[in-house]
């Protein structure tokens, strides 16, 4: 959290079927960057 109440976040996810459905299981990886700001900062008072 920054002084102006803006928040920055990072998330890393991996989803897999653990080889239950087949031997070929590359899975899916996701990296997400989150930025949140208060409404009054974006749209004024």
PDB file of N, CA, C and O in Angstrom:
ATOM      1  N   UNK A   1       0.855  -1.175   0.000  1.00  0.00           N
ATOM      2  CA  UNK A   1       0.000   0.000   0.000  1.00  0.00           C
ATOM      3  C   UNK A   1       0.894   1.229   0.000  1.00  0.00           C
ATOM      4  O   UNK A   1       1.852   1.324   0.767  1.00  0.00           O
ATOM      5  N   UNK A   2       0.559   2.168  -0.879  1.00  0.00           N
ATOM      6  CA  UNK A   2       1.320   3.403  -0.980  1.00  0.00           C
ATOM      7  C   UNK A   2       0.620   4.519  -0.199  1.00  0.00           C
ATOM      8  O   UNK A   2      -0.523   4.359   0.228  1.00  0.00           O
ATOM      9  N   UNK A   3       1.295   5.624  -0.020  1.00  0.00           N
ATOM     10  CA  UNK A   3       0.750   6.748   0.755  1.00  0.00           C
ATOM     11  C   UNK A   3      -0.559   7.283   0.178  1.00  0.00           C
ATOM     12  O   UNK A   3      -1.413   7.754   0.929  1.00  0.00           O
ATOM     13  N   UNK A   4      -0.727   7.218  -1.130  1.00  0.00           N
ATOM     14  CA  UNK A   4      -1.944   7.731  -1.766  1.00  0.00           C
ATOM     15  C   UNK A   4      -3.062   6.680  -1.808  1.00  0.00           C
ATOM     16  O   UNK A   4      -4.033   6.849  -2.545  1.00  0.00           O
ATOM     17  N   UNK A   5      -2.937   5.602  -1.029  1.00  0.00           N
ATOM     18  CA  UNK A   5      -3.916   4.522  -0.882  1.00  0.00           C
ATOM     19  C   UNK A   5      -4.012   3.604  -2.097  1.00  0.00           C
ATOM     20  O   UNK A   5      -4.923   2.779  -2.172  1.00  0.00           O
ATOM     21  N   UNK A   6      -3.107   3.731  -3.031  1.00  0.00           N
ATOM     22  CA  UNK A   6      -3.038   2.811  -4.166  1.00  0.00           C
ATOM     23  C   UNK A   6      -2.339   1.544  -3.697  1.00  0.00           C
ATOM     24  O   UNK A   6      -1.382   1.596  -2.923  1.00  0.00           O
ATOM     25  N   UNK A   7      -2.826   0.414  -4.173  1.00  0.00           N
ATOM     26  CA  UNK A   7      -2.220  -0.869  -3.802  1.00  0.00           C
ATOM     27  C   UNK A   7      -1.738  -1.589  -5.051  1.00  0.00           C
ATOM     28  O   UNK A   7      -2.355  -1.505  -6.113  1.00  0.00           O
ATOM     29  N   UNK A   8      -0.637  -2.289  -4.908  1.00  0.00           N
ATOM     30  CA  UNK A   8      -0.044  -3.054  -5.990  1.00  0.00           C
ATOM     31  C   UNK A   8       0.137  -4.479  -5.503  1.00  0.00           C
ATOM     32  O   UNK A   8       0.618  -4.708  -4.393  1.00  0.00           O
ATOM     33  N   UNK A   9      -0.250  -5.436  -6.336  1.00  0.00           N
ATOM     34  CA  UNK A   9      -0.127  -6.834  -5.935  1.00  0.00           C
ATOM     35  C   UNK A   9       0.346  -7.695  -7.093  1.00  0.00           C
ATOM     36  O   UNK A   9       0.209  -7.322  -8.258  1.00  0.00           O
ATOM     37  N   UNK A  10       0.899  -8.837  -6.763  1.00  0.00           N
ATOM     38  CA  UNK A  10       1.384  -9.795  -7.749  1.00  0.00           C
ATOM     39  C   UNK A  10       0.931 -11.182  -7.323  1.00  0.00           C
ATOM     40  O   UNK A  10       1.009 -11.535  -6.146  1.00  0.00           O
ATOM     41  N   UNK A  11       0.455 -11.971  -8.289  1.00  0.00           N
ATOM     42  CA  UNK A  11       0.019 -13.337  -7.991  1.00  0.00           C
ATOM     43  C   UNK A  11       0.570 -14.268  -9.059  1.00  0.00           C
ATOM     44  O   UNK A  11       0.626 -13.912 -10.237  1.00  0.00           O
ATOM     45  N   UNK A  12       0.975 -15.456  -8.643  1.00  0.00           N
ATOM     46  CA  UNK A  12       1.455 -16.494  -9.554  1.00  0.00           C
ATOM     47  C   UNK A  12       0.649 -17.751  -9.273  1.00  0.00           C
ATOM     48  O   UNK A  12       0.541 -18.179  -8.124  1.00  0.00           O
ATOM     49  N   UNK A  13       0.073 -18.353 -10.333  1.00  0.00           N
ATOM     50  CA  UNK A  13      -0.760 -19.541 -10.180  1.00  0.00           C
ATOM     51  C   UNK A  13      -0.328 -20.617 -11.166  1.00  0.00           C
ATOM     52  O   UNK A  13       0.132 -20.317 -12.268  1.00  0.00           O
ATOM     53  N   UNK A  14      -0.480 -21.866 -10.759  1.00  0.00           N
ATOM     54  CA  UNK A  14      -0.294 -23.006 -11.655  1.00  0.00           C
ATOM     55  C   UNK A  14      -1.482 -23.939 -11.458  1.00  0.00           C
ATOM     56  O   UNK A  14      -1.812 -24.313 -10.332  1.00  0.00           O
ATOM     57  N   UNK A  15      -2.117 -24.311 -12.562  1.00  0.00           N
ATOM     58  CA  UNK A  15      -3.254 -25.232 -12.525  1.00  0.00           C
ATOM     59  C   UNK A  15      -2.878 -26.472 -13.319  1.00  0.00           C
ATOM     60  O   UNK A  15      -2.368 -26.373 -14.435  1.00  0.00           O
ATOM     61  N   UNK A  16      -3.131 -27.633 -12.742  1.00  0.00           N
ATOM     62  CA  UNK A  16      -2.770 -28.893 -13.365  1.00  0.00           C
ATOM     63  C   UNK A  16      -3.786 -29.953 -12.979  1.00  0.00           C
ATOM     64  O   UNK A  16      -4.447 -29.841 -11.946  1.00  0.00           O
ATOM     65  N   UNK A  17      -3.912 -30.992 -13.817  1.00  0.00           N
ATOM     66  CA  UNK A  17      -4.796 -32.103 -13.450  1.00  0.00           C
ATOM     67  C   UNK A  17      -4.025 -33.219 -12.745  1.00  0.00           C
ATOM     68  O   UNK A  17      -4.578 -34.293 -12.508  1.00  0.00           O
ATOM     69  N   UNK A  18      -2.778 -32.983 -12.413  1.00  0.00           N
ATOM     70  CA  UNK A  18      -1.927 -33.920 -11.669  1.00  0.00           C
ATOM     71  C   UNK A  18      -1.760 -35.259 -12.369  1.00  0.00           C
ATOM     72  O   UNK A  18      -1.492 -36.271 -11.722  1.00  0.00           O
ATOM     73  N   UNK A  19      -1.917 -35.271 -13.692  1.00  0.00           N
ATOM     74  CA  UNK A  19      -1.739 -36.506 -14.450  1.00  0.00           C
ATOM     75  C   UNK A  19      -2.902 -37.469 -14.344  1.00  0.00           C
ATOM     76  O   UNK A  19      -2.771 -38.619 -14.764  1.00  0.00           O
ATOM     77  N   UNK A  20      -4.025 -37.056 -13.804  1.00  0.00           N
ATOM     78  CA  UNK A  20      -5.166 -37.951 -13.635  1.00  0.00           C
ATOM     79  C   UNK A  20      -5.864 -38.266 -14.953  1.00  0.00           C
ATOM     80  O   UNK A  20      -6.352 -39.382 -15.132  1.00  0.00           O
ATOM     81  N   UNK A  21      -5.926 -37.310 -15.881  1.00  0.00           N
ATOM     82  CA  UNK A  21      -6.655 -37.510 -17.130  1.00  0.00           C
ATOM     83  C   UNK A  21      -5.778 -38.130 -18.213  1.00  0.00           C
ATOM     84  O   UNK A  21      -6.267 -38.920 -19.022  1.00  0.00           O
ATOM     85  N   UNK A  22      -4.503 -37.789 -18.241  1.00  0.00           N
ATOM     86  CA  UNK A  22      -3.601 -38.326 -19.262  1.00  0.00           C
ATOM     87  C   UNK A  22      -2.159 -38.086 -18.828  1.00  0.00           C
ATOM     88  O   UNK A  22      -1.892 -37.364 -17.868  1.00  0.00           O
ATOM     89  N   UNK A  23      -1.242 -38.707 -19.558  1.00  0.00           N
ATOM     90  CA  UNK A  23       0.175 -38.507 -19.254  1.00  0.00           C
ATOM     91  C   UNK A  23       0.671 -37.152 -19.751  1.00  0.00           C
ATOM     92  O   UNK A  23       1.616 -36.587 -19.201  1.00  0.00           O
ATOM     93  N   UNK A  24       0.024 -36.636 -20.797  1.00  0.00           N
ATOM     94  CA  UNK A  24       0.398 -35.334 -21.346  1.00  0.00           C
ATOM     95  C   UNK A  24      -0.334 -34.248 -20.562  1.00  0.00           C
ATOM     96  O   UNK A  24      -1.526 -34.025 -20.769  1.00  0.00           O
ATOM     97  N   UNK A  25       0.370 -33.586 -19.677  1.00  0.00           N
ATOM     98  CA  UNK A  25      -0.251 -32.598 -18.806  1.00  0.00           C
ATOM     99  C   UNK A  25       0.656 -31.376 -18.662  1.00  0.00           C
ATOM    100  O   UNK A  25       1.402 -31.273 -17.688  1.00  0.00           O
ATOM    101  N   UNK A  26       0.599 -30.447 -19.625  1.00  0.00           N
ATOM    102  CA  UNK A  26       1.454 -29.271 -19.504  1.00  0.00           C
ATOM    103  C   UNK A  26       1.001 -28.294 -18.419  1.00  0.00           C
ATOM    104  O   UNK A  26       1.807 -27.504 -17.928  1.00  0.00           O
ATOM    105  N   UNK A  27      -0.270 -28.338 -18.041  1.00  0.00           N
ATOM    106  CA  UNK A  27      -0.777 -27.398 -17.044  1.00  0.00           C
ATOM    107  C   UNK A  27      -0.913 -26.005 -17.626  1.00  0.00           C
ATOM    108  O   UNK A  27      -0.684 -25.791 -18.817  1.00  0.00           O
ATOM    109  N   UNK A  28      -1.282 -25.077 -16.791  1.00  0.00           N
ATOM    110  CA  UNK A  28      -1.432 -23.682 -17.206  1.00  0.00           C
ATOM    111  C   UNK A  28      -0.832 -22.797 -16.125  1.00  0.00           C
ATOM    112  O   UNK A  28      -1.119 -22.966 -14.940  1.00  0.00           O
ATOM    113  N   UNK A  29      -0.004 -21.861 -16.540  1.00  0.00           N
ATOM    114  CA  UNK A  29       0.618 -20.920 -15.615  1.00  0.00           C
ATOM    115  C   UNK A  29       0.055 -19.528 -15.847  1.00  0.00           C
ATOM    116  O   UNK A  29      -0.200 -19.138 -16.986  1.00  0.00           O
ATOM    117  N   UNK A  30      -0.136 -18.787 -14.779  1.00  0.00           N
ATOM    118  CA  UNK A  30      -0.658 -17.429 -14.862  1.00  0.00           C
ATOM    119  C   UNK A  30       0.141 -16.530 -13.931  1.00  0.00           C
ATOM    120  O   UNK A  30       0.427 -16.886 -12.788  1.00  0.00           O
ATOM    121  N   UNK A  31       0.492 -15.364 -14.444  1.00  0.00           N
ATOM    122  CA  UNK A  31       1.088 -14.319 -13.620  1.00  0.00           C
ATOM    123  C   UNK A  31       0.175 -13.105 -13.742  1.00  0.00           C
ATOM    124  O   UNK A  31      -0.129 -12.665 -14.851  1.00  0.00           O
ATOM    125  N   UNK A  32      -0.259 -12.566 -12.617  1.00  0.00           N
ATOM    126  CA  UNK A  32      -1.180 -11.428 -12.626  1.00  0.00           C
ATOM    127  C   UNK A  32      -0.596 -10.283 -11.811  1.00  0.00           C
ATOM    128  O   UNK A  32      -0.028 -10.485 -10.737  1.00  0.00           O
ATOM    129  N   UNK A  33      -0.747  -9.097 -12.336  1.00  0.00           N
ATOM    130  CA  UNK A  33      -0.343  -7.877 -11.649  1.00  0.00           C
ATOM    131  C   UNK A  33      -1.611  -7.086 -11.353  1.00  0.00           C
ATOM    132  O   UNK A  33      -2.378  -6.781 -12.267  1.00  0.00           O
ATOM    133  N   UNK A  34      -1.837  -6.755 -10.097  1.00  0.00           N
ATOM    134  CA  UNK A  34      -3.041  -6.049  -9.668  1.00  0.00           C
ATOM    135  C   UNK A  34      -2.684  -4.636  -9.239  1.00  0.00           C
ATOM    136  O   UNK A  34      -1.703  -4.414  -8.529  1.00  0.00           O
ATOM    137  N   UNK A  35      -3.490  -3.693  -9.680  1.00  0.00           N
ATOM    138  CA  UNK A  35      -3.355  -2.302  -9.259  1.00  0.00           C
ATOM    139  C   UNK A  35      -4.744  -1.831  -8.854  1.00  0.00           C
ATOM    140  O   UNK A  35      -5.675  -1.869  -9.659  1.00  0.00           O
ATOM    141  N   UNK A  36      -4.886  -1.395  -7.624  1.00  0.00           N
ATOM    142  CA  UNK A  36      -6.187  -0.890  -7.180  1.00  0.00           C
ATOM    143  C   UNK A  36      -6.016   0.509  -6.622  1.00  0.00           C
ATOM    144  O   UNK A  36      -5.043   0.822  -5.936  1.00  0.00           O
ATOM    145  N   UNK A  37      -7.003   1.342  -6.942  1.00  0.00           N
ATOM    146  CA  UNK A  37      -6.993   2.729  -6.488  1.00  0.00           C
ATOM    147  C   UNK A  37      -8.386   3.084  -5.994  1.00  0.00           C
ATOM    148  O   UNK A  37      -9.369   2.547  -6.504  1.00  0.00           O
ATOM    149  N   UNK A  38      -8.497   3.976  -5.012  1.00  0.00           N
ATOM    150  CA  UNK A  38      -9.803   4.387  -4.508  1.00  0.00           C
ATOM    151  C   UNK A  38     -10.605   5.130  -5.582  1.00  0.00           C
ATOM    152  O   UNK A  38     -10.034   5.830  -6.419  1.00  0.00           O
ATOM    153  N   UNK A  39     -11.938   4.971  -5.550  1.00  0.00           N
ATOM    154  CA  UNK A  39     -12.792   5.632  -6.534  1.00  0.00           C
ATOM    155  C   UNK A  39     -12.629   7.145  -6.521  1.00  0.00           C
ATOM    156  O   UNK A  39     -12.618   7.769  -7.582  1.00  0.00           O
ATOM    157  N   UNK A  40     -12.503   7.745  -5.349  1.00  0.00           N
ATOM    158  CA  UNK A  40     -12.388   9.204  -5.302  1.00  0.00           C
ATOM    159  C   UNK A  40     -11.104   9.695  -5.963  1.00  0.00           C
ATOM    160  O   UNK A  40     -11.051  10.831  -6.435  1.00  0.00           O
ATOM    161  N   UNK A  41     -10.088   8.872  -6.004  1.00  0.00           N
ATOM    162  CA  UNK A  41      -8.851   9.245  -6.690  1.00  0.00           C
ATOM    163  C   UNK A  41      -9.042   9.181  -8.207  1.00  0.00           C
ATOM    164  O   UNK A  41      -8.489  10.001  -8.940  1.00  0.00           O
ATOM    165  N   UNK A  42      -9.821   8.211  -8.673  1.00  0.00           N
ATOM    166  CA  UNK A  42     -10.038   8.027 -10.105  1.00  0.00           C
ATOM    167  C   UNK A  42     -11.073   8.992 -10.680  1.00  0.00           C
ATOM    168  O   UNK A  42     -10.896   9.512 -11.782  1.00  0.00           O
ATOM    169  N   UNK A  43     -12.161   9.233  -9.929  1.00  0.00           N
ATOM    170  CA  UNK A  43     -13.287   9.995 -10.473  1.00  0.00           C
ATOM    171  C   UNK A  43     -13.534  11.325  -9.780  1.00  0.00           C
ATOM    172  O   UNK A  43     -14.495  12.019 -10.115  1.00  0.00           O
ATOM    173  N   UNK A  44     -12.701  11.693  -8.834  1.00  0.00           N
ATOM    174  CA  UNK A  44     -12.848  12.963  -8.136  1.00  0.00           C
ATOM    175  C   UNK A  44     -13.837  12.886  -6.988  1.00  0.00           C
ATOM    176  O   UNK A  44     -14.603  11.928  -6.879  1.00  0.00           O
ATOM    177  N   UNK A  45     -13.816  13.904  -6.130  1.00  0.00           N
ATOM    178  CA  UNK A  45     -14.702  13.904  -4.949  1.00  0.00           C
ATOM    179  C   UNK A  45     -16.163  14.148  -5.306  1.00  0.00           C
ATOM    180  O   UNK A  45     -17.019  14.175  -4.421  1.00  0.00           O
TER     181      UNK A  45
END
